[in-house]
Amino acid sequence: MSQIRRKRTTSEPYSMRQKTLDHLWKLYSVLGRCEEVTVLHFNQRVSFGNGSTTKQFSFMLCFLTGEALSCLPLLEILDLSWNSSVGGGVLQSLLGKLHPTLRELHLVACQLTAADASALGGSLPRLRSMRELDLSCNKGLAGGLRNLTLHLPHLTHLESLDLHLCCLSQADLEALIQVLSSLTALTQLNVSSNKEAGGVVHQLVSALPLTQVRQLPLNSCSLNEESYTALALAVPFLRSVDVSWCKVVGGRLALLLDALQPSVILELRLSSCELNTDDLWHLAAVCRRGCLSSLRLLDLSYNGSVGGDGWAALFAAGGLASLEDVDLSLRPSTSASCSAWLPALLCSVPRLPALTRLAAQRWKISSKERQQLNHCLRKKTHFFCL
């Protein structure tokens, strides 16, 4: 049956923009009487069309944000993520209106430039209460991060710094490493999806306050054997380990797993790591020892080289009573039968009381096997994707 779709008129994006601006004007008038507001989110994830009208909308939104900031001396959280016009000068006009009470600043995908990094850095001495700074997905920061990192030591309470997917250069990373020892409250550092980060892991680990760092994702960082070995030094303290899309992990998973402390890690992400059957056997052995008893999320997707007996060994091992989310999905271009490991999974379900999501996309399953699986999971609240 054909579907009838109403054609969107060219006036609709303008109408959406105008309504949004009207609401913002009303919001601004209200904010002037609400000085106690502590959180302000102006995320713009919706596209309003192309051309100069969209730019005018974004600049007007930023202008109104600036006016709102002047009215909010107690503001603690400001989120302007996904507003492309924030970068390139607009941010610099907003920084002077930020108050010392600010604890979180989120500027994800704002097309920030090196000049914006410099301006933000100059504002940090006034923002000493900052605990979370997210500048991720701003590739324009590449090559200019030093002007920001020079001022990071002023943020003595900074707990989380996110710079993933910023195309950071080696010089950027070296500038960051130089100040890490001054960030004594830091518990989360994200430089993932920056290829150059794979070559400075040893320096990162040496500079970080390891005993308190809880998250250091290095997915898509082009890790090599040396940097992978250096990461193992930080693993005992981490609550979340993410080395997805790092091929060096395949055949060497034991190095990472043997560094784990019992009942510490909550998330283990190993997607597309070219794991093999031996890696899964070692993972199973670690489970049996109880080292992963607190694990809540396990991502083993896109590792099609693992044999059926490897998957079966993992499910038969036990020791995953806290596991809530597990992903075994294959790549979109592949498929395989799950018959070799499905019986072990069915037997393990009673030992997985916390499981709420099991993803196993593109694994082939017979109608009889699906019936057995549905029967086994009938009393569990779950999302099963096979």
Order of alpha helices (4+ residues) and beta strands (2+ residues): alpha-beta-alpha-beta-alpha-beta-alpha-beta-alpha-beta-alpha-beta-alpha-alpha-beta-alpha-beta-alpha-beta-alpha-beta-beta-alpha-beta-beta-alpha-beta
